[in-house]
Amino acid sequence: MVTIIDRTLTTFNTSGMTSQDLNHFCDLLFTCGVTKIELTPELVDRLNFPVTAAGLKQWLGKRRFFLTRIFPESLASAGPGTKEPKALWKLEPNELAEKNIPVGKLHSCHHQKIRITGLEDLMTRDYSEVFKALLDSGIETLDLCPGNHHHCATAIALEWLLAGGQSISCGFANHHNFPPLEEVLMGLKLSQPDLFTGDLSVLSELRDLYEKLSGQPVGKMKAIIGTDIFKVESGIHVDGVLKNPNTYEPFSPQSVGNQREIVLGKHSGRQSLLYKLNDSQLSESAAHSILKHLKSHCTKLGRNLSDRELRTLAREVQNDKQIYC
């Protein structure tokens, strides 16, 4: 069983967030395949979970949280006549010790639950030997959270899981230089589908909520979750996608809550034009003329044409009128 830990919320400024948004963010994380969510005690207080044992058990369901640090007084039994404190231990208190320990000295470590951080340059080394040393160290639980300064954290995380590692920590949308959660989940789904049980179609909703909570926009071309990653303009690209989407798409747009959109611009070709106009009777000469004007206008405007602008352009070209756009 592979454990996927999300650390995104531990790096947020949550002062302006509502409990409803925080709960919804957690629910979406669990839905897309996260096993555990790392929280601070302050975040636990904002999640508004029931204080009674029965209510808490029902609310938790399949949710699995754990804490980055524990206040001893939170674990103490309530005294006579006092209200029962929020029993943080019921949310799986964290015993992971985050240490910068040389791999060769793990045998002498007294902790049995260790998170390994850093290792940004691991892809330039014999990472299989490093993974073997980690897995042979005798540590009960080894969680890996590689840094992403060299943009290799996703590859490191997936190689770790393929080598037999059982726990990886991530952050949504490459937050705080953690391995990008959405990339790790998709990589796991494609490479080890038997180990993946999440629903990635909620990723677009999760992205929108992340932008709201963090105040940080996600790049339109961000792998897996970018809004524009399925926008296709290039003529040869459009032709390939229309004939067989698998030519360019390792996963479908719908699987991540997105949709394919063919747009017309200065790189478009005849197949794109015929597809957008849905006109099988369009002559070769008419298509050539429309494309010529289309590319000229897009270059001048510095953007793609809308469907309405395209139809107007096509009509005016076919009527041999002066072109306006």
LINSULMO-V693154 format. One record per residue. RES is the residue in one small letter. SS is DSSP state (A for helix, B for strand, O for the rest). Layout:
res: <RES	RES>
ss: <SS	SS>
This chain:
res: <m	v	t	i	i	d	r	t	l	t	t	f	n	t	s	g	m	t	s	q	d	l	n	h	f	c	d	l	l	f	t	c	g	v	t	k	i	e	l	t	p	e	l	v	d	r	l	n	f	p	v	t	a	a	g	l	k	q	w	l	g	k	r	r	f	f	l	t	r	i	f	p	e	s	l	a	s	a	g	p	g	t	k	e	p	k	a	l	w	k	l	e	p	n	e	l	a	e	k	n	i	p	v	g	k	l	h	s	c	h	h	q	k	i	r	i	t	g	l	e	d	l	m	t	r	d	y	s	e	v	f	k	a	l	l	d	s	g	i	e	t	l	d	l	c	p	g	n	h	h	h	c	a	t	a	i	a	l	e	w	l	l	a	g	g	q	s	i	s	c	g	f	a	n	h	h	n	f	p	p	l	e	e	v	l	m	g	l	k	l	s	q	p	d	l	f	t	g	d	l	s	v	l	s	e	l	r	d	l	y	e	k	l	s	g	q	p	v	g	k	m	k	a	i	i	g	t	d	i	f	k	v	e	s	g	i	h	v	d	g	v	l	k	n	p	n	t	y	e	p	f	s	p	q	s	v	g	n	q	r	e	i	v	l	g	k	h	s	g	r	q	s	l	l	y	k	l	n	d	s	q	l	s	e	s	a	a	h	s	i	l	k	h	l	k	s	h	c	t	k	l	g	r	n	l	s	d	r	e	l	r	t	l	a	r	e	v	q	n	d	k	q	i	y	c>
ss: <O	O	B	B	B	B	O	A	A	A	A	O	O	O	O	O	O	O	A	A	A	A	A	A	A	A	A	A	A	A	A	A	O	O	O	B	B	B	B	O	A	A	A	A	A	A	O	O	O	O	O	O	A	A	A	A	A	A	A	A	O	O	O	O	B	B	B	O	O	O	O	A	A	A	A	O	O	O	O	O	O	O	O	O	O	O	O	A	A	A	A	O	O	O	O	O	B	B	B	O	O	O	A	A	A	A	A	A	O	O	O	O	B	B	B	B	B	B	O	O	O	A	A	A	O	O	A	A	A	A	A	A	A	A	A	O	O	O	O	O	B	B	B	B	B	B	O	O	O	O	O	O	A	A	A	A	A	A	A	A	A	A	O	O	O	O	B	B	B	B	B	A	A	A	A	A	A	O	B	B	A	A	A	A	A	A	A	A	A	A	A	O	A	A	A	O	O	O	O	A	A	A	A	A	A	A	A	A	A	A	A	A	A	A	O	O	O	O	O	O	O	O	O	O	O	O	O	O	O	O	B	B	O	O	A	A	A	A	A	A	A	A	A	O	A	A	A	O	O	O	O	O	A	A	A	A	O	O	O	O	B	B	O	B	O	O	O	O	O	A	A	A	A	A	A	A	A	O	O	O	O	O	O	A	A	A	A	A	A	A	A	A	A	A	A	A	A	A	A	A	A	O	O	O	B	O	A	A	A	A	A	A	A	A	A	A	A	A	O	O	O	O	O	O	O>
